[in-house]
Amino acid sequence: MVALQETVERVKRIDVDQYRYGFETLIDSEKAPKGLSEETVKFISQKKNEPAWMLQWRLEAYRRWLTMTEPTWARVNYPKIDFQDIHYYAAPKPKKTVTSLDEIDPEILKTYEKLGIPLREVAMLEGIELKAGEDDPAKRKIAVDAVFDSVSVATTFKAELKKAGVIFMPISEAIREHPELVQKYLGSVVPTSDNFYATLNSAVFSDGSFVYVPPGVRCPMELSTYFRINERNTGQFERTLIIADKGSYVSYLEGCTAPQRDENQLHAAVVELVALDDAEIKYSTVQNWYPGNSEGKGGIYNFVTKRGDCRGANSKISWTQVETGSAITWKYPSCILRGDNSRGEFYSIAISNGFQQVDSGTKMIHLGKNTSSRIISKGIAAGKSQNTYRGLVTAHRKATGARNFTACDSLLIGDKCGAHTVPYIEAKNSSATFEHEATTSKISEDVLFYCIQRGLSQEEAVGLVVNGFVKQVLQRLPMEFAVEAQKLIAISLDGSVG
Amino acid sequence: MALLEIRDLHVGVEDREIIRGLHLSVHAGEVHAIMGPNGSGKSTLSHVIAGKPGYEVTDGQILFKGEDLLQMEPDERAAKGVFLAFQYPVEIPGVTTMNFLRAALNAQRKARDQQEFSTPAFLKRVREVAGSLNIPQDMIKRGVNVGFSGGEKKRNEILQMALFEPGLCILDEIDSGLDIDALRIVASGINALRSPERAMIVITHYRRLLDHIVPDIVHVMSKGRVMKSGGKELALELEACGYAQFEDAA
């Protein structure tokens, strides 16, 4: 018992209090008054200079939301959220209209620097330009859209993307500049009436990223959005819409952090992906919202709706997520496999420690013929956390030849945490082939002692075992992210490593 | 000075005394065999030397190169050169043997303020040693001990021993679960590591192993003590008369 007990103790002490991103940036900001009403919705729409149709869309969502109640089926516990006690809009106060990075509040730039997010493309552009086909991972370019509280503060590499025909911009800009695309696709995957949090988001979302990749284009670089909640008592409601037109490809990364605060903050995002014929979208997330302190105080409530629609034949959508933060995670990135021969994938690492509660998983909805899906979920529970995998795999009557493979593995560290697997499987036609595997294991003292006898420290031993456990999913991440994610896993589990 | 000096060691597990006043002195270059019936405390002794949690040392001393082992964490002991070949090596899925060996070796070297091995030098070294132990390359690329046969797991232990070059090797029933051919390979791997700077403690139930690894000194353990020590012929005597005579003496 001793070795394990020590590890557990150590994890308990260090973990969440070591949140590296817990600093706050002191800047002037402009906020909507607390509370939610039609006025709030109008205020946000006005701030964004939105066209009338957008305001109408929001108001319809708001009215619908008033008739809805919060879902309670997830295995998470939290005090009732007072939706009137939240600011629905906060924006860094601009000194004047921002046209280039140099005009952004240096405090915000510093924040992103501290977080290791490269917003200054200048430095990279001045360096050695890579020739086409040359693949130096250290120098590979990543276009970043940075969202600070409710607004996008900077999007890099816009010009270069434009050359390829790729549109990558804050969604607030896209609403004004590409209304035909936004009107056609917004809400087409996650309708405004979808669920309590998605409907709330539809009413009050303030920013997020918009991506459109034209037919036959392979997006020349990774696209990335970095979300940062800074303001106190503020909800972040971002909206992301990605459209991959016929035969195109795009890889998109998303990262999230927030300052350390005693109160809980709400994050209710909606992400919609649309893949047309032969298109592919790869969506990766490293979610590291503040998880709360070692007594379970504070932290982000992460209630997110993410859904991809494989609308075209032979399309493919792949979700990869590393979830280490948030006090509560309620998140099920899903795929609707509408096009014939379309393919959906979900690779997930969900780590919970301290008092964190995770209820996460995916939905694979097979509608087209010969569609296939694959789910690999790795849950790690430590401290006093609860970690639930919840998944739905369903084949429609006409979805002949549907195939799914699911593997859910859980790893327990200590004896005060819990791991739960809740799979729902429905096949409405006899030609579907669904496989489900699930395992739960504990890091045994014998394994730890074996590693330590070979010279590894306690932390190194836990890190090694955990990394072995999640390897299959880590390999799916773009390389820069995989390295970052591996470090993050070490930090969330035993702090003193790395 | 002895490499390993154990003086009047008393060890308990949950209020039950397992080792009761054990003395043992092992010099560099020597191979000691410890024999004894089940429950005599052989495995406990190996665990306590390596520092496995869960045992309470109530009295006595263990000195390694003159330093107090009992004051050191298990990973410090490993870095100082204490190696335990496990009776039941564990499986670590998703961690390749190669990565494991490298992480462990570099951790030890770091603890000794030595430079980490360069990758090519390390790979070359692993291939050489693996070759001499008939360990196929693909085994090193698989998860540590995952899907290995009993013989492969034991060979993997010897591979680690050869790589880490420890000063003291404790082999806890290395012969268990091995057929004759596997035993021969493992024993020749161990014999190749005998050297004037290194001591070995071979724990076994059976004389058979000692035909392959010929010890300098044989100890008979019973009820937590060394009852008799002698040359390699003591093993033969034991086989003829059994352990009963020593149990009576206790």
Interface residues (C-beta under 8 A of the other chain):
Chain A: M1 V2 A3 E6 S444 E445 D446 V447 F449 Y450 C451 I452 Q453 R454 G455 L456 S457 Q458 E460 L464 V465 N467 G468 F469 V470 K471 Q472
Chain B: A50 G51 K52 P53 G54 E73 P74 D75 A78 A79 F83 L84 F86 Y88 P89 V90 E91 I92 P93 G94 V95 F100 A103 A104 L105 A107 Q108 A111 G143 Q160 F164
